């Protein structure tokens, strides 16, 4: 066996990093004896213990693709149900409640309906591009998950420039939208595609600047390393580093919401103006692919925000790395649960915003980006750089504690307010719930004396 192509650490600890050069085979016996792990990829580690190159790479790639596609599909399945429940709660409705327990199988019924619907292309459409556009949009959304770590070493593809890679591939989703608008042969679809192109290109600038801010703090574009640097209490998260990073998180979240075509930034599919926007001519399965890409992008940008600002897979309650203390299996189970919870919270906030705020006009959307978010993001980037070189370490530490404490108190107050039951009973002639104390509007009576 050629040991020159395999470089081991000096000591064989259980969780040391296992480096493999581009040439040569994997030293399976040595790896199994030392219990070392290949750098940043638990799936590749597993298959390297059982297969030689290149079969271990092929098996690891197929396994990672299946796991990621299952996660994206299951997340979209649950997100559709959650969005209906959230909208029903906001609009004082029940939402899905008939199909399955709590209406959980409503998404499955909708998927079967979409699969059974006729799949056709308009007579004046470019049929090849028309059929290609949904898959191009989904592939761009799916590719972002390849470099997104779900835990310590749980990543489909360890990339040293993972933050830049995710920005690049998630932005390429706009090509599918523009192609869909162009190939449909409809002016409404074309208007929606052009709107999406203008919006994505504009909002990409402040979003990228907000990504550069935590990258400056960490000194690396590797999301795995950025998350590792936030190990410990929640006050160690990048969002609490200084007031500039605190504001930068919210600017990033706004721009990420706009990049996912979510209300109030969903001008590419404004049904009140453009029928259905870029997907007006789509139906059935291809229509569902667009929404699968949208929900996938929502989870991808939420995961990026969690790694850059919210500690990644760390709960903020443990002063150590769970995968190192409790083992890679049990520790990463906790890590994946914490990371998925953070992503779900951010996705639910996007849903909350959609069913709360009205849709903006296209000129208002562009002005919000160019006149407000872009200058704010530039000021925040300059402020973080100046903070690094001017503020003493001890003073910065106390400010970090202050921001974290105030945020924790605000979060506790919000949870208590949400859990507090609203009064359902009201006096005669008054409205219940949040409208308690307001008089019931008077209605005209008919000749029989009834309303």
N, C-alpha and C positions, 0 to 999 in steps of 0.2 A: 504493500500500500504506500502510495506516495505521500509522505508527511510534509514535503516541502510546500505543497499547495494548500495546506491546512494550518492555520495559526491559532494556537490555544493560549488562553491566559496562563499566567505562571502557576496559579493555584486552582484546583478543581473544586469550587464551591457549587452548591446546589443550583443557584440561580445566576451564575456568571454568564456573561455574553459570549456567544460562540460565533466567531468570525469564519466565513468561508470565502475563499477567493473565487474569481471567475472561472479558473481552470481547475481541473481535478475532481475527484469524487469525494463524497462526504465520508468522513471517518466514523462509521456508525458504531463500531465497537467502542472507540474512545469516547464518543458522545454519550453512549449509554452508560459507560463506566463512570464518567465524571458528572453526568446529569446536567450538562451545560445546555444552554438554549441559544439558538441562532438569533441574531440581532433583530429584535422588534417584531418577530412573526411567530406566534405560537403554533399556527397551522403548519408552517414550513418545518418547524421543529419536530412536530409529530410525524410527518411523512418522511423526514430525513432519517428518522430512526428505523424506518421499515423499507425504504426504497432508495435506490441509487439515482444519481443524476443521469438524465434529465427527468426521469419519471417522478421524482419527488416534487420537482417544480410544477409539473403538469398536474399532479394530484392536488397539490396545495392550491394552485390557481382555480381548479374546478371546485374544490371544497369552499374556498373563499367566495367564489361567485354564487354558489348555491346558498350559502349562509346570508350573504348580503342581499341577494334577491328576495329570499324569504323574509328578511327583516323589513325591506322596503315594502313588499306586498302586504305583510301583516300590519305594518304601521299605517299604510294607506287604508286598509280594511277597517281598522279601529278609528282612524282619523275621520273617515266619512261618518261613521256612527256618532263619534264625539261631536263633530261639528253640528250635526242635526240636533243633538241633545243640548248643546250650548245655545244654538239659535232658538230652540224651543223654550229653554229656560229664560232667555232674555225677552222673548216675545210672549211670555206667559202661556206657553203651550207645553204639551207632553213630549213631543218629538216621537221617534220610533218607539213603539211599545207593543206591537202586535206580533211581529215575526221573531220568535225565539225569546229567551229570557231578557227582559229589559230592552227588547228590540235589537239585540246584538246581531241577529241573522238578517237584518234588513239590507246590509251591504252585500251579503251573499245573494239575496234575491235580486238586487239591482244588477249585480254582475252577470247573473244568468240571463236577465232580461236583455242586457247589452250584447251578450254573445249571440242571442237569438235574433237580434234585429238585423235588418238588411244592411249590407255594407256596399255602398255605391259611391261613385264619383260623378260630379256634374259633367255635363256634356262638353262644356268649354274649358274644363280643367286640364292641367298637365298631369296626367294620371300617374306617371312614375314619381314625380316630385310630390304629388298629393298623397300617395301612399307612403313615401319615405319620411315625410316631415314628422309624424308622431313618434316614430322610432328614433329619429335623430334627437328630438327633444328629450325622450326618456333616457337614451344612452348618455347624454350630457349630465343629466341629473344622477344617474346611477354611478357614473365614473367618479363622482365626488366622494362616494363612500369607500372607494379603494384606499385612499390615503387617510381616512378618518379613524383614529384609534378609539376602540370601545373599552379598553382597559389596558392594564400593564402588559404590553407585548401583543395585545389583541388588535391587529391591524392587518388589512388585506395586503397592503403593499407599503413597506416602510420607505418613505420618501424624505430626503433631507430638506426639501423645499415644499413640504406638504401644504403649508398655508397658501403659497403661491399657486401650487397645482390645483387646489380646490377652487380658488378664485377664477382660474383660467377655464376649467372644465364646466363649472356652474354657469359662467357667463356665456358659454357656447350654446346653452339651451335656446338662446334667442334665434339661432340659425333655424331651428325647427319651427319656431313661431313665424318667422319671416317667410320661410318656404311655404308654410301652410297658407299664409295670406296671399302669397303671390300665385301659388299653383291652383288655388280654388276657383279662379276665374270670376271672382265676385268683388265688387268695390268695397263692400262692408268688411270682407276678410282682408283685403289689401290695406284699408285704413287701420284695422287692428294690428296688422303686422308692422306697419310703419310706426305706429304709436309705440309698440313694444320695443322696436329697435332704438328709437330716440330715448325712451325712458331708461332702458338698461344701460346704454352708453353713458347717459348722464349720471345715474346713480352709482355706477361702477366706480367713479372717481372718489367720492367721499367714503364709500365702503372700503376701498383699498387703503385709503389713508387711515381709517380706523383699525385696519388690520396691521398696519405698520407700527401703530402705537405699542401694542403688547409685544410685537417682534423686537422693537427697540429695547424694551425692558428685559426680554429673555435673551437677546443676542443670538437668536436662531430662528429659522423658519420651520423647524421640525416640530410638529404638533405634539409628538410624544415627549420630547424634551421640555416643551413649554408647560405641559401638564405636570410633568415630574417636578418642575421648579415650584409648583404651587402646593406641594405636599404639606400637610399640617392643618392648622385651624383655618376656618373660613376667612379670617382676616389676612391670610397669606395669598388670597386670590388677587389677581391683577386688577380687578375692578376697584379694589380698595387701596391700591397703591398710592393714589393721590387724587385730588378733585378732578384733574383732567381725564384720567382713565375712567373715573366714575361716569362722567358725562359722555365719554367716547363710547361706552357700552350702549347707551340708549341711542346715540346717533347711528351706531352700527346696526342696532336692531331695527331702526326705522328704515334704513337703506336696504337691509336684508329683506324686510317685508315688501318693499317696493320691487326688489328683484324677483320675488316669487309671484308677482302679479296678484297680490292680495289686496283687498279693499282696505283703505280708501284709494289704493293705487292701481286698481284693476281696470285701467283705461283700455287695455288691449282687447277686452271682452265685454265692454260696457253695453249691456243689453238694452239700456234705455236710449242709446244712441246708434249702436252698430249691430243691432239684432242679437248677435252673439260674438261679434268680433272675429278674430282669426279662425275660430273653429265653427263658424256658422254653417259650413257645408259638410261638417263631419257628423257621423252618427255611429252608433253601435260600438264595436270594439276599438276602433281607432280613436273615437272620441274619448273613451275611457283611458287610453294610453296617455293623452294629454294631461288628464287629471291625476293619473299615477305619477307622472313627471312632476306636476305641481306639488303634490304632497311629499314626494321624495325630496324635492328642493327645500321644502319647509323644514324637514328633519335635518337635512345636510347643513343648512345655514345655522340652525339651532345648535347642532353639534359643534360647528366651528366657533360660534359664540361661547359655548360652554368651555371649550378648550382655551380660547384666548383670554377670557375674562372671568369665568366662573369655576376655575379649578379643575376642569376636565372631569375625570371619573372620581375625584376625591370628594368625600362627603363633607369635609370641613369640620368634622367632629373627632377624627382620629389623628394623632400626631405622627403616624407612620404610614408606610405603604402597605395596604392589606395583602397584596400579592407576595410581598417579601416576608411578611410575618406569619401569615396563615397559609401560605402555599399558593401556587399559581391557580389552582382550581377554585378553592373556596374564596380566596381573596378576589379573584377576577369575577366570580359570581356577584359579589358585592359591588365591585367596580362597574360592571355592566348595568346592574340595577340602578345605581346612583346616576350614571351617565344617561341612561334612558329616561329616568325621572326628570332630570334637568331639561332634556330635549322636549319631553312632553309638556312640561310647564310652559316653555317658550312657545310651542306650537299652540297651546290653548290660549295664550295671550294673543297670538295672531288671530285666532278665531274670535276672541272677545272683541278685538278691534274691528273686525269685519262687520260684526252684527251690531256695533255701537255707533260707528262714525259714518257719516254720509260720504258718497263718492265725490272726489274732487274733479274739477274740470282739468282738461289737459294742460291749459296754461298755468293753472295753480300748481299742478304736479311738477312742471318744469321749473317754475319760480321757486318752489320750496327747495328743490335741489340746488339750483345755481345761485340763488340769492341768500340762502340760509344755511343749508347743510354743508355745502362746499366750503364757505368761509369758516364756519364753526369747526369743521374737521381740520382745516389748516391751522387754526389757532390752537386747537387741542394738541396737535402733533408738535408744534413749536413749544407749547407749554410743558409737555412731558419732557422734551429734551432739555429745556432750561431747568426743570425741577431736578433732573438727574445730576446736574453739575452745580446747583446753587444751594439746595436744601440739605442740611446735615442729616446724617442717617438717623440719629435719635429723634429729631423733630419729625422726620418722615414716618418713623415707626409710630409715634403718638397720633399723628394725623390718620394713619392707617387704622389704628384701633378706634378712633373717633368715628370714622366713616362706617366701619363695620358695626359698631355698637348702635349707631343711629339707624342703620338699615335693618338690623335685627329687631329693634323696637318697633319700627314701622311695619315690618313683616308680621310680627306678633299681633299688632293692633289690627292689621288687615284681616288676618285669619280669624280673630275673634269677631270682627264685624261681619265676616261672611258666614260664620257658623251661628250667629245669633238669629234665632227664628223671628221672622216678621209676623206681626199680628195679623191673623186671618179674619177676625171678627170686627165688625164696625157697627156703629149705631145706625139706626134707620135713617136713610137719606144721605149717608156718607160713604166714601170709597174706602176699601180695605187696603192693607199692605202698605206700600211705600207712599200711597196717596192718603194716608190716614188724616182725618180732620177736614178734608176737602169735601165740599157738598157735591152730591150727585147731580149731574146736569139735568135740568128740567126738560121733559119731552112733551110734545103736544099730545093731547088726548083726543081720541076719536069720539064720535057721537054716542057710542055705548059707554063712554067713561073709561075705556081701557087705553093703555099706551100703544 
